[in-house]
Structures are given as structure tokens and as C-alpha cells.
């Protein structure tokens, strides 16, 4: 009976590790993909919009 309890408890821990991996891997992939898309969008926006950055304008106004 004690062997059966040990096997049940051990299998519960192994199953928990598998579920954790199944959940976290897609989340990490989605995060990295979204991060890349946002960086690309920002780069394209900066390339398309003409003119100086607002930081330079603010700096000139203060002087």
C-alpha cells in the first residue's frame, strides 16, 4: 500500500511539471513574437514620419 501511495505522489509531481511546461512555453513564444512586432512597427513609424524628434524640439525650447 505504501508503494502505491509513493507512486501516486511521484506521478502527481511529474504531471505538475509537464503541465507547467505546456502552459509556459506558448506564453514565452507569444511574448517574443509580440515584442518583435512592436519593435518593427516603431521602426517603420519612425522611418515614415518626417521631421525631428520631439526631444530635440523640447531641448531647443528650454534654451
TALINHU-V511932 format. One record per backbone hydrogen bond with DSSP energy under -0.5 kcal/mol. NH is the residue of the N-H (numbers start at 0). CO is the residue of the C=O. If there is no record, write none. Layout:
NH,CO  NH,CO
This chain:
4,0  5,1  6,2  7,3  8,4  9,5  10,6  11,7  12,8  13,9  14,10  15,11  16,12  17,13  18,14  19,15  20,16  21,17  22,18  23,19  24,20  25,21  26,22  27,23  28,24  29,25  30,26  31,27  32,28  33,29  34,30  35,31  36,32  37,33  38,34  39,35  40,36  41,37  42,38  43,39  44,40  45,41  46,42  47,43  48,44  49,47  56,52  57,53  58,54  59,55  60,56  61,57  62,58
